[in-house]
Amino acid sequence: MVLVLIILGMVALFYLLFALAYVLEPLVGGLMASFAIIAGINVLLIALVIIFRKQLIISPMVNFLANLFLTDSNK
C-alpha cells in the first residue's frame, strides 16, 4: 500500500512540475528557461534527499523495524 502511495505521489509531483513550468513560462520569458528552473528544483530536491537520507529514510526505517520485531506481542 505504501509503495502505491509513493508511486502516485511521484506521478502527481511530475504533473504538477510540468504545470508549474507552463505557469512560469510568461514570467521568465520562455519555455526552455522555465523547464530549466524546474530541472534545478528537481536537482535540489534530489540533492537534499541524498544529503539527509539518514535522517529521512534510514533512521525511520530502522526504528520501525526495531519496534516491529522487539515489541512484546503477548500483551
C-alpha positions in Angstrom: 0.0 0.0 0.0 2.8 2.4 0.9 4.6 1.7 -2.4 1.4 2.5 -4.3 1.1 5.8 -2.5 4.7 6.7 -3.2 4.3 6.0 -6.9 1.1 8.0 -7.0 2.8 10.9 -5.2 5.7 10.8 -7.7 3.3 10.9 -10.7 1.4 13.8 -9.1 4.6 15.7 -8.5 5.7 15.0 -12.1 2.4 16.6 -13.5 2.5 19.4 -11.0 6.0 20.3 -12.0 5.0 20.3 -15.7 2.1 22.6 -14.9 4.5 24.9 -12.9 6.8 25.0 -15.9 4.0 26.2 -18.1 2.9 28.8 -15.5 6.4 30.1 -15.2 6.8 30.5 -19.0 5.3 34.0 -19.3 7.2 35.2 -16.2 10.7 34.1 -17.2 10.3 34.7 -20.9 10.5 31.2 -22.4 9.5 27.6 -22.0 13.1 26.4 -22.0 14.0 28.7 -19.2 11.0 27.6 -17.1 11.9 23.9 -17.7 15.5 24.8 -16.6 14.2 26.3 -13.4 12.1 23.2 -12.8 15.1 20.9 -13.5 17.1 23.0 -11.0 14.3 22.4 -8.4 14.4 18.7 -9.1 18.2 18.5 -8.7 18.0 20.5 -5.5 15.3 18.1 -4.1 17.3 15.0 -5.1 20.5 16.5 -3.5 18.6 17.3 -0.3 17.2 13.7 -0.1 20.7 12.3 -0.7 22.3 14.6 1.9 19.7 13.9 4.6 18.9 10.3 3.6 20.0 9.0 7.1 17.5 11.3 8.9 14.8 10.9 6.3 14.9 7.3 5.2 17.3 5.1 7.1 16.6 6.1 10.8 12.8 5.9 10.5 13.1 2.5 8.7 15.4 1.1 11.4 13.1 2.4 14.2 10.1 0.9 12.5 11.7 -2.5 12.0 13.2 -2.5 15.6 9.7 -1.7 17.1 8.1 -4.3 14.8 10.5 -7.1 15.9 11.2 -6.0 19.5 7.8 -5.2 20.9 6.2 -7.8 23.1 3.3 -9.4 21.2 2.0 -11.3 24.3 0.3 -8.1 25.7 
